[in-house]
Each structure stands twice: as structure tokens, then as C-alpha cells.
Amino acid sequence: MIIKLDEIKKLIPHRDPFLFVDNCTIQIPGIEGTGQRIFLNNEFFFKGHFPDMPIVPGVVLIESMAQTAGIVISKKFEQYKDKSVLFMSVSKAKFRRPVKPNDIIKFEVFLLNKVRSVYKFQGTAFNQNNIKVCESEFTAMITSDS
């Protein structure tokens, strides 16, 4: 199931300039999905990271994978309007290749395990040439807004 930007905004609270997923394909809600983002040359962070050699900050790549996982989880819980997904931790982050302006990045995430309301995911990011640029494990918690 392909989820476009309008539906992504219904599933997670992120907005411009901090929404880093353009679309998402969910293979299994709550378990596995793939997000995509084109990092255009006018992204706000390129002005300072780095002016003479612009690259996407590693934390933005990790956040993009976490947002993809948030979409995958939120799709499973979309009927519960009082649920939120909160990022808890990141581990085993590795940055393999720089991501440059106008690169198309694919974020593959899948559930490693779940303990109560805490979900642990593995994420891997690939560029348009299918070369791995980043990978990480991260956890998120499902909370009630009420």
C-alpha cells in the first residue's frame, strides 16, 4: 500500500521543514515499510552543512528512517486517534556514503521486536543507485495522548 504526503501528515505530526518522507510503501502495517525522499538542493540545512560541499546531515537520515517507521506503526493504529509514536533511542548508526543535493533516498525499515508499547526497528537507507548510505537500529514508544 502506497501512502502519499497528504496521508503521511494524517499519520505522523511532523511538518515542513522537519518532515523528511515524501511517500511510503507499507508492506506490512506495524512491521515493514519503505519511505522515500528527494533531498532537493534548497533544503534548509545545506546552507550550513556544508556551504562548499553540501551533504545531508546524518541525524536527518536517522530521523527520516524513524519517521518511516513511525508511518509504518501509525498505519497499524490509525483507528486510534489518541495514539502517538515517540522516538526513544538510536543505536548502531553507521554512515556509509554522503547524501548530496537532489539524491533520491529509500528508507527500508522493519520491526526487530516489540515489548509492550516499545517497538525496535532496523533501518537502512539507499541512494538512487541502490548503494547503502546509512543504517541504524532505533526504538519508539506508542503513547496515549489522553
SULDA-V48799 format. One record per residue. N is the residue number from 1. RES is the residue in one small letter. PSI is psi in radians with two decimals (999 if undefined). OMEGA is omega as a letter, one per 30 degrees, with the letter a starting at -180 (NA if undefined). BURIAL is + if it has 24 or more other ideal C-beta (glycine too) atoms within 12 Angstrom, else -. Layout:
N/RES/PSI/OMEGA/BURIAL + N/RES/PSI/OMEGA/BURIAL
//
This chain:
1/m/2.21/a/- + 2/i/2.28/a/- + 3/i/2.14/a/+ + 4/k/3.04/a/- + 5/l/-0.75/a/+ + 6/d/-0.71/l/- + 7/e/-0.59/l/- + 8/i/-0.74/a/+ + 9/k/-0.36/l/- + 10/k/-0.38/a/- + 11/l/-0.64/l/+ + 12/i/2.71/a/+ + 13/p/-0.08/a/- + 14/h/2.52/l/+ + 15/r/2.89/l/- + 16/d/2.34/g/- + 17/p/0.31/a/- + 18/f/0.34/l/- + 19/l/2.05/a/+ + 20/f/0.42/l/+ + 21/v/2.12/a/+ + 22/d/-0.62/l/+ + 23/n/2.88/a/+ + 24/c/2.37/l/+ + 25/t/2.11/a/+ + 26/i/2.05/l/+ + 27/q/-0.82/l/- + 28/i/1.98/a/- + 29/p/2.30/a/- + 30/g/-0.14/a/+ + 31/i/-0.87/a/- + 32/e/2.45/l/+ + 33/g/3.00/a/+ + 34/t/2.12/l/+ + 35/g/2.88/l/+ + 36/q/2.55/l/+ + 37/r/2.36/l/+ + 38/i/2.01/l/+ + 39/f/1.69/a/+ + 40/l/2.77/a/- + 41/n/-0.12/l/- + 42/n/0.27/l/- + 43/e/2.48/a/+ + 44/f/-0.58/a/- + 45/f/-0.29/a/+ + 46/f/-0.42/a/+ + 47/k/-0.57/a/- + 48/g/-0.03/a/- + 49/h/1.31/f/- + 50/f/2.48/a/- + 51/p/-0.67/a/- + 52/d/-0.16/l/- + 53/m/1.28/a/- + 54/p/2.24/l/+ + 55/i/2.63/l/+ + 56/v/2.24/l/+ + 57/p/2.49/l/+ + 58/g/-0.65/a/+ + 59/v/-0.51/l/- + 60/v/-0.66/l/+ + 61/l/-0.74/l/+ + 62/i/-0.77/l/+ + 63/e/-0.68/l/+ + 64/s/-0.73/l/+ + 65/m/-0.71/l/+ + 66/a/-0.70/l/+ + 67/q/-0.69/l/+ + 68/t/-0.80/l/+ + 69/a/-0.68/l/+ + 70/g/-0.68/l/+ + 71/i/-0.78/a/+ + 72/v/-0.77/l/+ + 73/i/-0.82/a/+ + 74/s/-0.55/l/+ + 75/k/-0.64/l/+ + 76/k/-0.58/a/+ + 77/f/0.32/a/+ + 78/e/-0.39/l/+ + 79/q/-0.26/l/- + 80/y/1.73/a/- + 81/k/-0.27/a/- + 82/d/0.21/a/- + 83/k/2.47/l/+ + 84/s/2.68/l/- + 85/v/2.13/a/+ + 86/l/2.23/l/+ + 87/f/2.33/a/+ + 88/m/-0.81/a/- + 89/s/2.84/l/- + 90/v/2.46/l/+ + 91/s/2.84/l/- + 92/k/0.57/l/- + 93/a/2.30/l/+ + 94/k/2.34/l/- + 95/f/2.03/a/- + 96/r/-0.69/a/- + 97/r/2.59/l/- + 98/p/2.57/l/- + 99/v/2.18/a/+ + 100/k/2.93/l/- + 101/p/2.42/l/- + 102/n/0.15/l/- + 103/d/2.49/l/+ + 104/i/2.08/a/+ + 105/i/2.38/l/+ + 106/k/2.27/a/+ + 107/f/1.90/l/+ + 108/e/2.20/l/+ + 109/v/2.55/l/+ + 110/f/2.59/a/+ + 111/l/2.23/l/+ + 112/l/-0.81/l/- + 113/n/2.95/a/- + 114/k/2.23/l/- + 115/v/1.96/a/- + 116/r/-2.01/a/- + 117/s/0.21/a/- + 118/v/2.20/a/- + 119/y/2.30/l/+ + 120/k/2.21/a/+ + 121/f/2.69/l/+ + 122/q/2.35/l/+ + 123/g/2.51/l/+ + 124/t/2.37/l/+ + 125/a/2.40/a/+ + 126/f/2.54/l/+ + 127/n/-3.10/a/+ + 128/q/-0.28/l/- + 129/n/0.20/a/- + 130/n/0.54/l/- + 131/i/2.29/a/- + 132/k/2.22/l/- + 133/v/-0.38/a/+ + 134/c/2.65/l/+ + 135/e/2.73/a/+ + 136/s/2.80/l/+ + 137/e/2.58/l/+ + 138/f/2.74/l/+ + 139/t/2.67/l/+ + 140/a/2.68/l/+ + 141/m/2.42/l/- + 142/i/2.17/a/+ + 143/t/2.82/l/- + 144/s/2.33/l/- + 145/d/-0.39/a/- + 146/s/999/NA/-
//
